Amino acid sequence: MKPKEYYEEMLKAQQHELAAQLARLRAKRWEIQKEAEREFDEQVNRLRKMGEEADNRTKALMEAGQESWRDLEENISTAYESVVSATERALERFSDAALSKEHASAQPDKAGKKRR
């Protein structure tokens, strides 16, 4: 085989390998997106349930008599603080920057191990 033909074959092989790597990366991106969507939906559902519970406690406060509302006040404050805290954590976790960092850490390093 002449040097030029050898070089052309080598380039074709490299192009084929690059195309295969890109296909693997696209498949991995799809997996990561689906997992992030699932986690996001789970978190939103948890937050929705927490919000509903806080709303129910607020309704109980509104229906409570003058004597018993003090007992409910601390309970409601705690519930709303939990909802706010959980929402802030979710916003941080699912922000664009956090997702980019998390996805980057899920990519294998040169040894093929996931960074985490």
C-alpha positions as CSV (number, residue, x, y, z in Angstrom):
1,M,0.0,0.0,0.0
2,K,1.3,3.4,-0.9
3,P,1.8,6.0,1.8
4,K,-1.0,8.2,0.5
5,E,-3.5,5.2,0.4
6,Y,-2.4,4.1,3.9
7,Y,-2.9,7.7,5.2
8,E,-6.4,7.9,3.6
9,E,-7.4,4.5,5.1
10,M,-6.2,5.7,8.5
11,L,-8.2,8.9,8.2
12,K,-11.3,6.9,7.2
13,A,-10.9,4.7,10.3
14,Q,-10.5,7.8,12.5
15,Q,-13.6,9.3,11.0
16,H,-15.5,6.1,11.6
17,E,-14.4,6.0,15.2
18,L,-15.3,9.6,15.8
19,A,-18.8,9.0,14.4
20,A,-19.2,6.0,16.8
21,Q,-18.1,8.1,19.7
22,L,-20.5,10.9,18.8
23,A,-23.3,8.3,18.7
24,R,-22.4,7.0,22.1
25,L,-22.3,10.6,23.5
26,R,-25.8,11.3,22.0
27,A,-27.1,8.2,23.6
28,K,-25.6,9.1,27.0
29,R,-27.0,12.7,26.7
30,W,-30.5,11.2,26.2
31,E,-30.0,8.9,29.3
32,I,-28.9,11.9,31.4
33,Q,-31.8,14.0,30.2
34,K,-34.4,11.3,31.0
35,E,-32.9,10.8,34.5
36,A,-32.9,14.5,35.2
37,E,-36.5,14.8,34.0
38,R,-37.5,12.0,36.3
39,E,-35.7,13.5,39.3
40,F,-37.1,16.9,38.5
41,D,-40.7,15.5,38.3
42,E,-40.2,13.7,41.6
43,Q,-39.0,16.8,43.3
44,V,-41.8,18.9,42.0
45,N,-44.4,16.4,43.2
46,R,-42.8,16.3,46.7
47,L,-42.9,20.1,46.8
48,R,-46.5,20.2,45.6
49,K,-47.5,17.7,48.4
50,M,-45.6,19.8,51.0
51,G,-47.3,22.9,49.8
52,E,-50.7,21.2,50.0
53,E,-49.9,20.1,53.6
54,A,-48.9,23.7,54.5
55,D,-52.2,25.0,52.9
56,N,-54.2,22.5,54.9
57,R,-52.5,23.6,58.1
58,T,-53.3,27.2,57.2
59,K,-57.0,26.3,56.7
60,A,-56.9,24.6,60.1
61,L,-55.5,27.8,61.6
62,M,-58.2,29.9,60.0
63,E,-60.9,27.6,61.4
64,A,-59.3,27.4,64.8
65,G,-60.7,29.4,67.7
66,Q,-58.8,32.2,69.4
67,E,-57.5,29.8,72.1
68,S,-56.1,27.1,69.9
69,W,-54.5,29.1,67.1
70,R,-51.2,29.6,69.0
71,D,-50.7,25.8,69.0
72,L,-51.1,25.7,65.3
73,E,-49.0,28.8,64.6
74,E,-45.7,27.1,65.2
75,N,-46.8,24.0,63.2
76,I,-47.7,26.1,60.2
77,S,-44.5,28.2,60.4
78,T,-42.4,25.0,60.5
79,A,-44.4,23.6,57.5
80,Y,-43.9,26.7,55.4
81,E,-40.2,26.9,56.3
82,S,-39.8,23.3,55.2
83,V,-41.5,24.1,51.9
84,V,-39.4,27.2,51.3
85,S,-36.2,25.4,52.2
86,A,-37.0,22.4,50.0
87,T,-38.0,24.7,47.1
88,E,-34.7,26.6,47.4
89,R,-32.7,23.3,47.4
90,A,-34.6,22.1,44.3
91,L,-34.0,25.4,42.5
92,E,-30.3,25.1,43.3
93,R,-30.1,21.5,42.2
94,F,-32.0,22.0,39.0
95,S,-30.5,25.3,38.0
96,D,-28.6,25.4,34.6
97,A,-25.2,25.7,36.3
98,A,-25.9,22.9,38.8
99,L,-27.1,20.6,36.0
100,S,-24.1,21.3,33.9
101,K,-21.8,20.6,36.8
102,E,-23.7,17.4,37.7
103,H,-23.7,16.1,34.1
104,A,-20.1,16.8,33.7
105,S,-19.3,14.8,36.9
106,A,-21.4,11.9,35.5
107,Q,-19.1,11.7,32.5
108,P,-16.3,9.1,32.7
109,D,-12.8,10.3,33.3
110,K,-9.9,9.0,31.2
111,A,-9.8,5.8,33.2
112,G,-13.5,5.2,32.4
113,K,-14.7,5.8,35.9
114,K,-17.5,8.3,36.7
115,R,-16.3,11.5,38.5
116,R,-18.3,12.1,41.7
